[in-house]
Amino acid sequence: MDKVLICGASGMVGRNLSEAVPSGYKVLLPDKSELNLLDYEQTYNYIRIKKPDIIIHAAGIVGGIQANISNPVKFLIENSDIGRNIVWAAHKNQIPNFLNIGSSCMYPADAVNPLKEEMLLSGKLEPTNEGYAIAKILTQRLCSYLNSENSGYSYKTVIPCNLYGKHDKFDLEFSHMIPAVIRKIHEAKIGNISNVEIWGDGNARREFMYAGDFAEIVWNLLSDFKKIPELLNVGLGKDYTINEYYHIISKVIGYNSEFYHNLEKPVGMKQKLVDVSKLKNLGIFAKTSLEKGIAETYKYYLTTL
């Protein structure tokens, strides 16, 4: 599988994947003008002409809690269309290998942690990002159905925990928790602001993996693609409270902020920790500590100012 098409090459995951390509691979990194995944005909024709050996689907409309709450129709419709178009175009062009990148928000909101792959579709979704989650589940199920109807197909889905790192979004309206906190604490330091807001009571727990580690794991999985399961969690198997993230980020940035809790703000699921037993059985582990990952992310953030 030496010719790899990465969909979503301009996003955080796609850019980290493109920066970690092992030798021996030819990688296709189309921008939206070349491959608009909302346009099925263009998607079909691109794949027909390029004939990749495998497609990595890392594209999508993404954002944090506020963006999901404000734009549920966009997150549902566009992510559903993107997932359906790329998977169906791959199938129609008889591409036998496909790696779909899902999201841990696909798991039920009240599921017992750690979240095992078998828990998918076993309960209600978290309301704050339900539209996005439904779209990601649709794509995963389409991959699974195609496997069941086509012998020799390997359409697989990895479900990463929350990701952060270089090329992340730091816009407070659209960013996820870690980049948002990095920006908030940096601006507090520059502006000599002593109080930084935390949404909720800060006791919700989250698992975050450095995006560079995730990229290396994906390339590792591709090297023996037939052996990985159809559905696979990718994470650390360890989480922290939101309060702990704020304190660690504050320490890395070098600013002793005081924090206050806004209990009127949404917090999402109380805990979201994926079970990584199957990943560990493959002998695959993340390498970057939380402190180092945040330091690298902060260093990248400073280059964007």
C-alpha beads as a LAMMPS data file, in Angstrom:
LAMMPS data file: protein, C-alpha beads

305 atoms
304 bonds

1 atom types
1 bond types

-500.0 500.0 xlo xhi
-500.0 500.0 ylo yhi
-500.0 500.0 zlo zhi

Masses

1 110.0

Atoms # bond

1 1 1 0.000 0.000 0.000
2 1 1 2.537 2.581 -1.135
3 1 1 0.123 5.229 -2.496
4 1 1 -1.845 6.846 0.320
5 1 1 -4.574 9.463 -0.073
6 1 1 -5.033 11.632 3.028
7 1 1 -8.406 13.380 3.085
8 1 1 -8.383 16.429 5.313
9 1 1 -4.725 17.142 4.649
10 1 1 -5.059 20.766 5.774
11 1 1 -6.494 19.915 9.211
12 1 1 -4.601 19.178 12.406
13 1 1 -4.633 15.406 11.993
14 1 1 -3.915 15.551 8.269
15 1 1 -0.974 17.917 8.676
16 1 1 0.531 15.824 11.459
17 1 1 0.128 12.730 9.286
18 1 1 1.847 14.438 6.368
19 1 1 4.774 15.475 8.589
20 1 1 5.323 11.909 9.818
21 1 1 5.251 9.959 6.526
22 1 1 7.652 6.991 6.678
23 1 1 9.947 6.318 3.742
24 1 1 8.484 4.235 0.926
25 1 1 5.079 5.904 0.772
26 1 1 3.756 8.168 -1.947
27 1 1 1.251 10.480 -0.307
28 1 1 -1.544 12.432 -1.985
29 1 1 -2.446 15.632 -0.122
30 1 1 -5.174 17.372 -2.134
31 1 1 -6.571 20.701 -1.030
32 1 1 -10.273 21.551 -1.238
33 1 1 -9.975 22.882 -4.793
34 1 1 -8.718 19.475 -5.927
35 1 1 -10.948 17.355 -3.709
36 1 1 -14.129 18.849 -2.297
37 1 1 -15.608 15.991 -0.295
38 1 1 -19.016 17.655 -0.268
39 1 1 -19.112 17.081 -4.054
40 1 1 -19.616 13.371 -4.740
41 1 1 -18.826 13.513 -8.468
42 1 1 -15.559 15.341 -7.894
43 1 1 -14.654 12.900 -5.113
44 1 1 -15.422 9.884 -7.309
45 1 1 -13.416 11.230 -10.246
46 1 1 -10.422 12.182 -8.122
47 1 1 -10.183 8.657 -6.741
48 1 1 -10.763 7.134 -10.191
49 1 1 -7.833 9.089 -11.637
50 1 1 -5.393 8.842 -8.718
51 1 1 -6.137 5.183 -7.790
52 1 1 -4.716 5.199 -4.234
53 1 1 -3.900 1.916 -2.516
54 1 1 -5.468 3.151 0.706
55 1 1 -7.444 6.182 1.824
56 1 1 -7.085 7.798 5.247
57 1 1 -10.232 9.781 6.007
58 1 1 -9.256 12.571 8.410
59 1 1 -11.535 15.266 7.004
60 1 1 -14.488 16.904 8.702
61 1 1 -16.107 19.939 10.249
62 1 1 -14.722 20.031 13.787
63 1 1 -14.938 22.243 16.851
64 1 1 -15.374 22.371 20.597
65 1 1 -18.526 22.399 22.714
66 1 1 -19.563 25.937 21.802
67 1 1 -19.191 25.361 18.052
68 1 1 -21.191 22.111 18.240
69 1 1 -23.980 23.720 20.256
70 1 1 -24.185 26.709 17.904
71 1 1 -24.065 24.753 14.626
72 1 1 -25.706 21.320 15.073
73 1 1 -27.171 21.234 11.544
74 1 1 -23.821 22.004 9.907
75 1 1 -21.987 19.438 12.039
76 1 1 -24.567 16.743 11.236
77 1 1 -25.222 17.382 7.535
78 1 1 -21.746 18.272 6.289
79 1 1 -19.926 15.560 8.238
80 1 1 -22.488 12.986 7.085
81 1 1 -22.079 14.079 3.458
82 1 1 -18.290 14.085 3.699
83 1 1 -18.181 10.603 5.230
84 1 1 -20.740 9.106 2.862
85 1 1 -19.119 10.610 -0.245
86 1 1 -15.563 9.477 0.441
87 1 1 -16.492 5.962 1.578
88 1 1 -18.951 5.392 -1.268
89 1 1 -16.571 6.807 -3.891
90 1 1 -13.815 4.525 -2.581
91 1 1 -16.160 1.541 -2.809
92 1 1 -17.332 2.409 -6.328
93 1 1 -13.702 2.694 -7.444
94 1 1 -12.937 -0.687 -5.829
95 1 1 -10.375 0.700 -3.378
96 1 1 -9.955 -2.263 -1.003
97 1 1 -8.302 -0.467 1.938
98 1 1 -9.771 2.435 3.890
99 1 1 -8.920 3.897 7.291
100 1 1 -11.701 5.999 8.774
101 1 1 -10.799 8.252 11.697
102 1 1 -13.730 8.465 14.090
103 1 1 -14.180 10.246 17.419
104 1 1 -14.676 9.216 21.041
105 1 1 -17.890 11.285 21.055
106 1 1 -19.398 8.346 19.132
107 1 1 -19.739 6.537 22.464
108 1 1 -22.876 6.829 24.633
109 1 1 -22.859 9.646 27.168
110 1 1 -23.697 7.350 30.098
111 1 1 -21.423 4.446 29.173
112 1 1 -19.137 3.095 31.888
113 1 1 -15.530 4.190 31.436
114 1 1 -13.142 3.111 30.053
115 1 1 -15.073 3.034 26.775
116 1 1 -14.746 -0.282 24.960
117 1 1 -15.246 -0.625 21.215
118 1 1 -18.199 -2.933 21.825
119 1 1 -20.133 -0.107 23.543
120 1 1 -20.786 1.726 20.289
121 1 1 -24.540 2.233 19.707
122 1 1 -25.386 0.959 23.195
123 1 1 -26.973 4.169 24.506
124 1 1 -27.845 7.835 24.037
125 1 1 -25.223 10.274 22.826
126 1 1 -23.962 13.392 24.601
127 1 1 -26.398 16.187 23.567
128 1 1 -23.733 18.907 23.211
129 1 1 -22.134 17.195 20.175
130 1 1 -24.819 14.744 19.101
131 1 1 -24.955 15.901 15.465
132 1 1 -21.238 15.396 14.950
133 1 1 -21.349 12.032 16.706
134 1 1 -24.225 10.757 14.553
135 1 1 -22.332 11.704 11.393
136 1 1 -19.201 9.883 12.583
137 1 1 -21.237 6.797 13.514
138 1 1 -22.887 6.799 10.089
139 1 1 -19.483 6.712 8.396
140 1 1 -18.266 3.901 10.631
141 1 1 -21.358 1.796 10.026
142 1 1 -21.111 2.284 6.264
143 1 1 -17.518 1.011 6.413
144 1 1 -18.646 -2.001 8.435
145 1 1 -21.542 -2.804 6.085
146 1 1 -19.250 -2.672 3.056
147 1 1 -16.882 -5.118 4.733
148 1 1 -19.777 -7.522 5.304
149 1 1 -20.865 -7.365 1.658
150 1 1 -17.452 -7.382 -0.014
151 1 1 -14.905 -10.094 0.728
152 1 1 -11.393 -8.751 0.682
153 1 1 -12.395 -5.268 1.828
154 1 1 -10.609 -3.725 4.805
155 1 1 -12.614 -0.621 5.701
156 1 1 -11.559 0.060 9.280
157 1 1 -12.178 2.764 11.858
158 1 1 -9.873 4.040 14.565
159 1 1 -11.472 5.990 17.403
160 1 1 -8.953 8.397 18.907
161 1 1 -9.327 10.046 22.255
162 1 1 -9.256 13.848 22.206
163 1 1 -6.267 15.170 20.275
164 1 1 -4.195 18.330 20.560
165 1 1 -0.906 19.570 19.167
166 1 1 0.682 21.444 16.303
167 1 1 -1.719 22.854 13.697
168 1 1 -4.557 22.931 16.224
169 1 1 -7.220 25.662 16.240
170 1 1 -6.821 28.352 18.898
171 1 1 -9.938 30.373 18.062
172 1 1 -11.957 30.345 21.290
173 1 1 -15.235 29.882 19.407
174 1 1 -14.123 26.763 17.544
175 1 1 -11.219 25.263 19.486
176 1 1 -11.172 22.244 21.761
177 1 1 -10.250 22.472 25.415
178 1 1 -6.425 22.365 25.451
179 1 1 -5.775 24.940 22.699
180 1 1 -8.484 27.172 24.176
181 1 1 -6.874 27.020 27.611
182 1 1 -3.414 27.674 26.159
183 1 1 -4.717 30.827 24.523
184 1 1 -6.669 31.964 27.591
185 1 1 -3.715 31.553 29.945
186 1 1 -1.254 33.107 27.481
187 1 1 -3.518 36.149 27.094
188 1 1 -3.896 36.348 30.873
189 1 1 -0.100 36.339 31.197
190 1 1 0.389 39.016 28.544
191 1 1 -2.446 41.130 29.919
192 1 1 -1.509 40.515 33.552
193 1 1 -4.998 39.138 34.207
194 1 1 -5.140 37.248 37.483
195 1 1 -8.401 35.307 37.018
196 1 1 -9.044 32.723 34.283
197 1 1 -12.470 31.162 33.762
198 1 1 -13.059 27.387 33.837
199 1 1 -16.307 26.076 32.415
200 1 1 -18.211 24.030 34.991
201 1 1 -16.707 22.802 38.236
202 1 1 -13.596 21.465 36.516
203 1 1 -14.099 17.910 37.769
204 1 1 -15.018 16.400 34.381
205 1 1 -12.278 14.093 33.154
206 1 1 -10.739 14.049 29.679
207 1 1 -8.088 12.032 27.864
208 1 1 -5.876 13.959 25.422
209 1 1 -3.213 12.510 23.091
210 1 1 -0.546 14.568 21.351
211 1 1 -1.411 14.653 17.634
212 1 1 2.156 13.808 16.642
213 1 1 1.868 10.541 18.571
214 1 1 -1.453 9.778 16.907
215 1 1 0.094 10.315 13.467
216 1 1 2.935 7.898 14.246
217 1 1 0.437 5.320 15.495
218 1 1 -1.627 5.594 12.302
219 1 1 1.427 4.956 10.126
220 1 1 2.347 2.050 12.389
221 1 1 -1.125 0.562 11.893
222 1 1 -0.842 0.893 8.116
223 1 1 2.337 -1.174 8.105
224 1 1 0.306 -4.256 9.111
225 1 1 -3.180 -3.115 8.158
226 1 1 -4.798 -6.520 7.675
227 1 1 -4.145 -7.524 11.275
228 1 1 -5.827 -4.617 13.041
229 1 1 -9.472 -4.989 14.102
230 1 1 -12.328 -3.324 12.247
231 1 1 -12.859 -0.946 15.160
232 1 1 -9.953 0.188 17.313
233 1 1 -9.585 2.751 20.092
234 1 1 -6.419 4.840 20.049
235 1 1 -5.614 6.601 23.285
236 1 1 -3.470 6.727 26.406
237 1 1 -5.637 4.819 28.850
238 1 1 -5.156 7.719 31.291
239 1 1 -7.168 10.887 31.875
240 1 1 -7.058 14.081 33.961
241 1 1 -9.635 16.477 35.349
242 1 1 -10.230 19.783 33.586
243 1 1 -8.828 21.507 36.679
244 1 1 -5.619 19.504 36.354
245 1 1 -5.241 20.492 32.704
246 1 1 -5.580 24.167 33.629
247 1 1 -2.911 23.878 36.306
248 1 1 -0.491 21.933 34.085
249 1 1 -0.921 24.384 31.185
250 1 1 -0.459 27.316 33.546
251 1 1 2.782 25.776 34.816
252 1 1 4.107 25.136 31.286
253 1 1 3.325 28.704 30.194
254 1 1 4.848 30.051 33.380
255 1 1 1.959 32.031 34.771
256 1 1 0.389 31.446 38.175
257 1 1 -3.219 32.171 37.276
258 1 1 -6.090 32.129 39.718
259 1 1 -9.063 30.180 38.408
260 1 1 -12.794 30.639 38.888
261 1 1 -15.555 28.258 37.858
262 1 1 -18.503 29.329 35.726
263 1 1 -21.148 26.772 36.645
264 1 1 -23.532 28.136 34.004
265 1 1 -21.367 26.851 31.147
266 1 1 -21.797 23.356 29.584
267 1 1 -19.179 20.704 30.309
268 1 1 -20.233 17.739 28.158
269 1 1 -19.636 14.183 29.358
270 1 1 -18.371 13.764 32.929
271 1 1 -15.683 11.382 31.726
272 1 1 -14.443 10.195 28.351
273 1 1 -11.645 7.633 28.635
274 1 1 -11.178 5.011 25.934
275 1 1 -10.165 1.433 26.610
276 1 1 -6.839 0.774 24.855
277 1 1 -6.517 -2.958 25.533
278 1 1 -6.624 -3.872 21.828
279 1 1 -4.051 -1.204 20.974
280 1 1 -1.717 -2.443 23.706
281 1 1 -2.108 -5.992 22.410
282 1 1 -0.646 -4.716 19.140
283 1 1 2.367 -3.422 21.075
284 1 1 1.605 0.223 20.249
285 1 1 1.908 3.070 22.762
286 1 1 2.022 6.881 22.744
287 1 1 5.390 8.419 23.595
288 1 1 4.835 12.059 24.500
289 1 1 4.109 13.132 28.087
290 1 1 1.335 15.645 28.699
291 1 1 3.793 18.326 29.844
292 1 1 6.021 17.902 26.789
293 1 1 3.056 17.815 24.421
294 1 1 1.619 21.017 25.891
295 1 1 5.040 22.695 25.715
296 1 1 5.343 21.808 22.017
297 1 1 1.790 22.978 21.364
298 1 1 2.417 26.270 23.156
299 1 1 5.597 26.759 21.143
300 1 1 3.565 26.240 17.966
301 1 1 0.842 28.623 19.183
302 1 1 3.422 31.389 19.627
303 1 1 4.395 31.040 15.952
304 1 1 0.779 31.784 14.940
305 1 1 0.631 35.157 16.709

Bonds

1 1 1 2
2 1 2 3
3 1 3 4
4 1 4 5
5 1 5 6
6 1 6 7
7 1 7 8
8 1 8 9
9 1 9 10
10 1 10 11
11 1 11 12
12 1 12 13
13 1 13 14
14 1 14 15
15 1 15 16
16 1 16 17
17 1 17 18
18 1 18 19
19 1 19 20
20 1 20 21
21 1 21 22
22 1 22 23
23 1 23 24
24 1 24 25
25 1 25 26
26 1 26 27
27 1 27 28
28 1 28 29
29 1 29 30
30 1 30 31
31 1 31 32
32 1 32 33
33 1 33 34
34 1 34 35
35 1 35 36
36 1 36 37
37 1 37 38
38 1 38 39
39 1 39 40
40 1 40 41
41 1 41 42
42 1 42 43
43 1 43 44
44 1 44 45
45 1 45 46
46 1 46 47
47 1 47 48
48 1 48 49
49 1 49 50
50 1 50 51
51 1 51 52
52 1 52 53
53 1 53 54
54 1 54 55
55 1 55 56
56 1 56 57
57 1 57 58
58 1 58 59
59 1 59 60
60 1 60 61
61 1 61 62
62 1 62 63
63 1 63 64
64 1 64 65
65 1 65 66
66 1 66 67
67 1 67 68
68 1 68 69
69 1 69 70
70 1 70 71
71 1 71 72
72 1 72 73
73 1 73 74
74 1 74 75
75 1 75 76
76 1 76 77
77 1 77 78
78 1 78 79
79 1 79 80
80 1 80 81
81 1 81 82
82 1 82 83
83 1 83 84
84 1 84 85
85 1 85 86
86 1 86 87
87 1 87 88
88 1 88 89
89 1 89 90
90 1 90 91
91 1 91 92
92 1 92 93
93 1 93 94
94 1 94 95
95 1 95 96
96 1 96 97
97 1 97 98
98 1 98 99
99 1 99 100
100 1 100 101
101 1 101 102
102 1 102 103
103 1 103 104
104 1 104 105
105 1 105 106
106 1 106 107
107 1 107 108
108 1 108 109
109 1 109 110
110 1 110 111
111 1 111 112
112 1 112 113
113 1 113 114
114 1 114 115
115 1 115 116
116 1 116 117
117 1 117 118
118 1 118 119
119 1 119 120
120 1 120 121
121 1 121 122
122 1 122 123
123 1 123 124
124 1 124 125
125 1 125 126
126 1 126 127
127 1 127 128
128 1 128 129
129 1 129 130
130 1 130 131
131 1 131 132
132 1 132 133
133 1 133 134
134 1 134 135
135 1 135 136
136 1 136 137
137 1 137 138
138 1 138 139
139 1 139 140
140 1 140 141
141 1 141 142
142 1 142 143
143 1 143 144
144 1 144 145
145 1 145 146
146 1 146 147
147 1 147 148
148 1 148 149
149 1 149 150
150 1 150 151
151 1 151 152
152 1 152 153
153 1 153 154
154 1 154 155
155 1 155 156
156 1 156 157
157 1 157 158
158 1 158 159
159 1 159 160
160 1 160 161
161 1 161 162
162 1 162 163
163 1 163 164
164 1 164 165
165 1 165 166
166 1 166 167
167 1 167 168
168 1 168 169
169 1 169 170
170 1 170 171
171 1 171 172
172 1 172 173
173 1 173 174
174 1 174 175
175 1 175 176
176 1 176 177
177 1 177 178
178 1 178 179
179 1 179 180
180 1 180 181
181 1 181 182
182 1 182 183
183 1 183 184
184 1 184 185
185 1 185 186
186 1 186 187
187 1 187 188
188 1 188 189
189 1 189 190
190 1 190 191
191 1 191 192
192 1 192 193
193 1 193 194
194 1 194 195
195 1 195 196
196 1 196 197
197 1 197 198
198 1 198 199
199 1 199 200
200 1 200 201
201 1 201 202
202 1 202 203
203 1 203 204
204 1 204 205
205 1 205 206
206 1 206 207
207 1 207 208
208 1 208 209
209 1 209 210
210 1 210 211
211 1 211 212
212 1 212 213
213 1 213 214
214 1 214 215
215 1 215 216
216 1 216 217
217 1 217 218
218 1 218 219
219 1 219 220
220 1 220 221
221 1 221 222
222 1 222 223
223 1 223 224
224 1 224 225
225 1 225 226
226 1 226 227
227 1 227 228
228 1 228 229
229 1 229 230
230 1 230 231
231 1 231 232
232 1 232 233
233 1 233 234
234 1 234 235
235 1 235 236
236 1 236 237
237 1 237 238
238 1 238 239
239 1 239 240
240 1 240 241
241 1 241 242
242 1 242 243
243 1 243 244
244 1 244 245
245 1 245 246
246 1 246 247
247 1 247 248
248 1 248 249
249 1 249 250
250 1 250 251
251 1 251 252
252 1 252 253
253 1 253 254
254 1 254 255
255 1 255 256
256 1 256 257
257 1 257 258
258 1 258 259
259 1 259 260
260 1 260 261
261 1 261 262
262 1 262 263
263 1 263 264
264 1 264 265
265 1 265 266
266 1 266 267
267 1 267 268
268 1 268 269
269 1 269 270
270 1 270 271
271 1 271 272
272 1 272 273
273 1 273 274
274 1 274 275
275 1 275 276
276 1 276 277
277 1 277 278
278 1 278 279
279 1 279 280
280 1 280 281
281 1 281 282
282 1 282 283
283 1 283 284
284 1 284 285
285 1 285 286
286 1 286 287
287 1 287 288
288 1 288 289
289 1 289 290
290 1 290 291
291 1 291 292
292 1 292 293
293 1 293 294
294 1 294 295
295 1 295 296
296 1 296 297
297 1 297 298
298 1 298 299
299 1 299 300
300 1 300 301
301 1 301 302
302 1 302 303
303 1 303 304
304 1 304 305
